[in-house]
Amino acid sequence: MLVSAKEMLTKAKEGHYAVGQFNINNLEWTKAILLTAQELNSPVILGVSEGAGKYMCGYKTVVGMVNGMLEELNITVPVALHLDHGSYEGAKACIEAGFSSIMFDGSHYPIDENIAKTKELVAIAESKGMSIEAEVGAIGGEEDGVVGSGEVADPDECKMIADLGVTMLAAGIGNIHGKYPENWAGLRFDVLDAIQQKTGKMPLVLHGGTGIPADMIKKAISLGVSKINVNTECQLAFADATRKYIEAGKDQQGKGFDPRKLLAPGFEAIKATVKEKMELFGSVNKA
Ligand SMILES: [Zn+2]
C-alpha cells in the first residue's frame, strides 16, 4: 500500500540520512526502482512529473500500475507516489487519482499567491493523510543560465512557507535541474544552514541531484536535507546502456529485438544507479 512520505522523511531527518525520490517514466523504470528499494530494504519515493504523467496516459494509469506492482512484486518497504513540480490543478488531479504525496510548485508565483495556494492544498492533503512538498522561489542574481550559480532561496520566505504546515520544503541552494554547467559554483551551504536554522525539524528537499559530487551530497544531508530528487541520472544510465546494446548489434542477434531483451540493459542500469544513490544517501536498511 502506498504511504505518505511524512513518516519516512521525519525518520530520515532524525537519523541524518536522505530518502531518494526517483522519477518514473514507464513500467521498466517503476519496476527497477521498486525492486531495488525492496532488495536494499530502503524507503523510496516515486516521482511523477506532469509531463511523465501525461506520457503514461494519465495519473490513474500510474496509480494502477504502481499499486499493481506493490502487490505482485511483494513490495513491503515504504513507498510514496509523489507528484513532482505539480501545478495547482495537477496537484488536485493527483489527490483525486490516488497519489499518496504531492508537490505544489508555486515558486513562480509572487510569495503571497504561493502562500495562499499552498495553504489550500495543505488543508486538502492533511485531510487525506497525504504529504505535501512546497517550493520557495529563487531570489535575484542570475541572468537566465548565464551564471552557473543556480537558484538560491530566501531563508525568511522558507520559514513562511514551512509554517503553513507542509511536510517537506524544497528550496534553492544553488542546485540546478539536469546536467550541471562547467562553471557551476557548487551548493550554497551557508544558505542551507540558514534555512535549517529557521525551519527546524522540517525535512528539506534537494532537487537536481544528478551530478552533485558525493561529498556535497553528504554535507547537504548533514545540514538537514532529507529528500533528494534523482531524475536525469537514471535517464542517462538507461540511454547509455541501451545505446551499447544496439551498437554491439545485439538487437540483430537471435531474438535480441524482443523488447524484453532490448530494454533489459537499461533496466539493469537504472537498478545500479538507484542502488548507488541509496547507498550514498544512507537509506539502505532504513525501511
Ligand atoms: Zn525539481
Residues whose N, C-alpha, C, O or C-beta is under 5 A from the ligand:
A	BS01	ZN	H207 G208
